[in-house]
Structure formats: C-alpha cells, structure tokens
Amino acid sequence: MTVLDNGTGDLGGYRSGFACFVGRPNAGKSTLTNALVGQKVAITSSRPQTTRHAIRGIVHRDDGQLVLVDTPGLHRPRTLLGQRLNDLVRTTWAEVDVIGMCIPADERIGPGDRFIAGEIAQISGTPTVAVLTKIDVVTDSQLAEQLSAVAALGDEMEL
C-alpha cells in the first residue's frame, strides 16, 4: 500500500493502493471483485473468458482506498485474442502493489494453477496472496483439503 501525503507533510494514516486478481478463466475473480466493491463493476458469467479488459473497482474505507483490478483468466492461448488477454494480465500485475491469485475451492489445483503460480513467483518485489474463491459451494472438509493444497502449491512455487 502507498501512504498518501496530503500536502502538509501530515500523512494522517490514510492509505491507498492497487491490487489485482489473477487466476484461470472462471476462477471467480470478477465475482470477488464485485463483492468487495459492493456493486457490480465486472460482468460475471459461467462462461470462461467473459472478462476481456482489466476492470477497476474502488473499495472505500475511512482510512483509505483500494483499487481492485479484475483481469481476464490466464490460460494457454490458442488464438491471438487469447495471447493478447494473457499479455494484459502480465502488464496489469506489473503495475500493482499486491497480487491475489484466485483459486476455486471447488476444483482441484491443476497444471494451469501451477503455471500461473510459477509465473507470479518470478515477479520480484510484489507480494502475492492466495485467495480461495467459491467457498460457498464446498463443505468444510473440502475447504480444509483445498487450503492444504494451496499451502503446498505456495511451498512448491515459493509464493
């Protein structure tokens, strides 16, 4: 997070920053963005690749603001559009203060998640946080199992 100076030298504890959500297509990035912003700023759909642009939403708090950037799903591109969407994700994560890697709680961690985690691990200086999405559709035991898998992925990729 960046601390803003109000021009008087008094920082006043007010903070602002940028965070982006990355993950596979249909990992819940847009739904999470909308929930945190408190209104619909990103289109959501069960169809993958709905997000085609970086979508920004602002979370307002008394002591600061957080600009959330929702990105398209990172995937193995089969078309020029797919490559351009991936390029957009990489450009976005280079410009934020923190990266949230979204992993659905209702799907096993797979090669796509490992690929994304590996890509993120190569970024120096930007903190990364794993974010489990879709936790409302799994049992407590499934959630616990997925949390363990995410921890193992973090250890494996040095996140």
N, C-alpha and C positions, 0 to 999 in steps of 0.2 A: 504494500500500500504506500502511496505517496502522501506525505503530510503537506498540506497547503498552507502557505503563508498569506495572511490577509492584507499584506502591505505594511503593517505596523510593526512587524517583527514578532508579533504575538501569534503563535501557531494555534493556540486555543484548543488543541486536541482534535480538530476537525481533520478527517482523513478522507482520501478518495483513491480509487484505484480501478484497474481493469482486470477482469478475469474472463477466460474463455472456457467453454465446454467443448471437448473433443471426444470422439469415440466412433464406433462403427455406425453405419447407417441404421436408423431406427433404434438407437440405444436410449432414447428418452431425453436427449439434450434440449429439444425445443419445449417439451412439456415441463421440464425442470426450470428452464428459463422463465416461462410464463408463470409458474407457481411462485418463484422467488420475486419476480417483478410485481406480481399481484394483478396482472391483467394480461390479455392475450396480445403479445407483440410478435410472436412467431407462429407460423402455421404448423399445425400438428396433423399427422395422418398415420395410419397403419402402413402406408406405402413408403418404402425406403426412398431416399433421395428427394424428399419433399423440400428440404431447405437447400436453396441454390445460391444464397448470398449470406454474408455474415450479417446477422440480425443483432441489433443492440437494444438493450433494455436497461433502465436505471433503477437500482434499489436505493431508496431514500431512507436514511436513518437520522436521528437527531445529531449524531456525532460524525456523520459522513455519508458518502455516496459510493456505490459500487456499480460500475458499468459492466454488465454481463454481455458477453459476445457469444451468441449461439452460432456454431459453424456447421457446414454440411458434414455428413458422415465420411470419414476417411476410409477408403476402400481400394481394392486392386482395380485400377481403371481399365476399362475395355474400350473406351471412346475418348475423343478429345475433350468432350464435356467433362467426363469423369476425371481426366488429368487436370483440367482447369479447376474443378472443385477441390481436388487434393491440394493444388498449389495455393488456393485461397485459404485452406486450413493452415498450411505451413506458414503463410505470410501472417495470418492472424496470431498464431501462437508466438511468433517472434516479437509481437508488439504489446504483449500484456504483462501484468505483474505476477499472475499466477495462472496455472492451467489446471482445470478439473477434468480428469479422464473419466468419462461416464461409462459404466459397465452395468448392463442389465442384470438384476438379481435373478431373473427367471431363465437365463441362458448360461450354459457352460462357457467358461473362458476358452477361447479358441485361437487359431492362428492369427486372425485379424486383430484381436486384442493384444496378442504378444507383439505383433508388428508395430502397432501404434505405441505400445509401451516402450519398445526399443527405440522408435523414432524420438519420442519425448525424452528418453533417457540421454540422448545425445545433445540436448539443449542445455547449455550451461547457464547457470545464474537465475533460471526461472523455476520457482518451486512448483511442484506438481502434487495434486491431491487426488486420490482415487475417490470417485463418487458412485455409490451404488444407486441405481435407478430401478424403478418398477418394484419396489419392495412391498407394495400393497398387494401384489398378486402371488406372493410366496409365503410359505409357512415359516415360523421362527427357526425350525431346524434347517430348512433350505437356505434361509438368510445366513445362518451361522456357517453353513458349509461354503457359501459363496464368499463370505468375509474371509474365511481361511484361504480360499483360492486366490483372492485378491492380495492378501498378505504375501502369499508365496510368489505371485507374479511380481509384486514390488521388490521382494528379495532377489528374485531372478534377474530383474531388469535394473536393479539398483535405483529404484524410484524413491 
